């Protein structure tokens, strides 16, 4: 009997074996796992590159490139704050001096978490704010996106004292910031998150403005 005939006979016996379904399932699972692992390896670098590009684009919107001659993503510090916990902070510098910092905080609106990125000047003035992610209602709460409305632009130039603390609310609550028709919860969450960000900066201003802090970096 040839090797081919022997192999065929062995295969037929294997298929008739009670263990055949289990072996076939195991082989299928192994093949699927190998396929997924290969796909992950191929796409991981692409995903990481896209994430870096998105981060650069977002930072450029809240910290004007003209303010720094370094790469803020390379000067990333982890700030440990008593109220906010660990917060990654991107440091913008020009000629060795800190000219701005940027970081993100999370608030909670009608649809869940709202991630807000803020850029702040050394004097505590907000350079800009952008919503990085949210799950708010399309056509109502999504006006917090710069692509949908200029509402988020209204934070530029603000500080903890402009408006005074009582003004850091939407107009419906007695503050100075507009709300959206049918969607007050969403802008209320963003206003509160930006105010928290300015307070975070104020609490840690001295440490953040040191060009080469001794804090732990990632």
C-alpha positions in Angstrom: 0.0 0.0 0.0 1.3 3.4 -1.0 1.9 6.2 1.5 -1.1 8.1 -0.1 -3.4 5.1 0.4 -2.1 4.7 4.0 -2.8 8.4 4.7 -6.3 8.2 3.1 -7.2 5.2 5.2 -5.9 6.9 8.4 -8.0 10.0 7.6 -11.1 7.8 7.0 -10.6 6.1 10.4 -10.1 9.5 12.1 -13.3 10.9 10.6 -15.2 7.9 11.8 -13.7 8.2 15.3 -16.0 9.5 18.1 -13.3 12.2 18.8 -13.5 13.5 15.2 -15.9 16.4 15.9 -13.8 17.6 18.8 -10.6 17.5 16.8 -12.2 19.3 13.9 -13.5 22.0 16.3 -10.1 22.3 17.8 -8.5 22.7 14.4 -11.0 25.3 13.3 -10.5 27.2 16.6 -6.7 27.1 16.1 -7.0 28.3 12.6 -9.3 31.2 13.6 -7.0 32.2 16.4 -4.0 32.3 14.0 -5.9 34.3 11.5 -7.0 36.8 14.2 -3.5 37.1 15.5 -2.1 37.7 12.1 -4.7 40.4 11.4 -4.0 42.1 14.7 -0.3 42.2 14.0 -0.9 43.7 10.6 -3.3 46.4 11.8 -1.7 47.3 15.1 0.9 49.6 13.6 -1.7 51.3 11.4 -4.0 51.9 14.3 -1.2 53.3 16.4 -0.1 55.6 13.6 -3.7 56.9 13.2 -4.1 57.5 16.9 -0.9 59.5 16.9 -2.1 61.6 13.9 -5.4 62.2 15.6 -3.6 63.3 18.8 -1.4 65.7 16.9 -4.5 67.2 15.1 -6.4 67.6 18.3 -3.5 69.2 20.2 -3.0 71.7 17.3 -6.5 72.9 17.8 -6.1 73.7 21.5 -2.4 74.8 21.5 -1.4 76.8 18.4 1.7 75.4 16.8 3.3 78.9 16.8 3.5 78.7 20.6 6.0 75.9 20.7 9.2 74.6 19.1 9.0 71.2 20.7 6.9 68.1 20.3 4.3 68.3 23.1 3.5 64.6 22.7 7.2 63.8 23.5 7.0 66.0 26.6 4.2 64.1 28.2 4.0 64.0 32.0 1.7 62.2 34.3 0.2 64.6 36.8 -1.1 63.1 40.1 -3.9 65.3 41.4 -5.8 64.7 44.6 -9.2 65.4 42.9 -8.7 64.1 39.4 -6.2 61.3 39.9 -3.6 60.6 37.3 -3.8 63.0 34.3 -1.5 62.8 31.3 -0.4 66.3 30.4 1.3 67.5 27.2 3.8 70.3 27.7 4.3 72.9 25.0 7.6 74.8 25.1 9.4 77.5 23.2 13.1 78.2 23.7 13.1 76.0 26.8 10.1 77.8 28.5 6.7 76.3 29.0 4.2 78.2 26.9 1.1 76.0 27.3 -0.1 72.7 28.6 -2.8 70.4 27.3 -4.8 67.6 28.9 -8.1 65.9 28.8 -10.8 65.3 31.4 -14.0 63.3 31.3 -17.5 64.6 32.1 -20.8 62.9 31.8 -23.7 64.0 29.7 -27.0 62.6 28.6 -25.5 59.8 26.6 -22.5 59.0 28.8 -18.9 60.0 28.9 -17.7 63.2 27.2 -14.0 63.5 26.8 -12.8 67.1 26.6 -9.3 68.2 25.6 -8.1 71.6 26.9 -5.1 73.9 26.1 -4.1 76.4 28.8 -1.6 79.3 28.8 0.8 79.8 31.7 -1.4 82.6 33.1 -4.4 80.3 33.3 -6.2 81.5 30.2 -7.9 78.8 28.2 -6.4 78.7 24.7 -9.0 76.3 23.4 -11.2 73.3 24.1 -12.3 70.4 21.9 -14.6 67.4 22.5 -12.6 64.3 21.6 -15.4 61.7 22.1 -19.0 61.5 23.2 -22.2 59.6 22.8 -24.7 62.4 22.8 -27.9 62.6 20.7 -27.2 63.4 17.0 -28.8 66.7 16.1 -29.1 67.9 19.7 -26.1 67.1 22.0 -23.6 66.7 19.2 -23.4 70.5 18.8 -20.5 70.3 21.2 -18.4 69.1 18.3 -16.5 71.8 16.5 -17.6 70.3 13.2 -21.3 70.8 14.1 -21.3 74.1 15.8 -19.0 77.0 17.0 -20.3 76.6 20.5 -17.1 75.0 21.8 -15.1 78.1 20.5 -16.7 80.2 23.2 -14.3 78.8 25.9 -11.2 80.3 24.3 -9.9 83.3 26.4 -11.9 82.2 29.5 -10.3 81.6 32.9 -11.4 80.6 36.4 -12.2 84.3 37.1 -13.7 85.0 33.6 -16.5 84.5 34.2 -16.6 84.5 38.0 -17.4 81.1 39.6 -21.2 81.7 39.6 -21.0 82.2 35.8 -19.5 78.8 35.0 -22.9 77.4 34.2 -25.3 77.4 31.3 -27.7 80.3 31.1 -30.6 78.2 32.2 -28.8 77.7 35.5 -27.8 81.3 35.9 -24.4 81.2 34.1 -23.1 82.8 30.9 -22.8 79.8 28.5 -25.5 79.0 26.0 -27.4 75.8 26.2 -28.9 73.9 23.3 -32.6 73.7 22.6 -33.7 70.3 23.9 -30.3 69.4 25.2 -29.3 71.2 28.3 -27.5 68.3 30.0 -24.8 68.0 27.4 -23.5 71.6 27.4 -23.9 71.7 31.2 -21.5 68.7 31.4 -18.9 70.3 29.1 -19.0 73.6 31.0 -18.4 71.8 34.3 -15.6 69.7 32.8 -13.8 72.8 31.4 -14.1 74.5 34.8 -12.6 71.4 36.4 -9.7 71.6 34.0 -8.9 75.2 34.8 -9.1 74.4 38.5 -6.7 71.4 38.0 -4.2 73.7 36.3 -4.5 76.3 39.0 -3.8 73.7 41.7 -0.7 72.4 39.9 0.5 75.5 38.1 3.9 75.7 39.7 4.8 72.1 38.9 3.4 72.3 35.4 5.4 75.4 34.4 8.7 73.8 35.3 10.3 72.9 32.0 12.0 69.7 33.1 9.9 68.5 36.0 11.1 65.7 38.2 7.7 64.0 38.0 7.5 60.5 36.6 6.9 60.3 32.9 5.4 57.6 30.8 
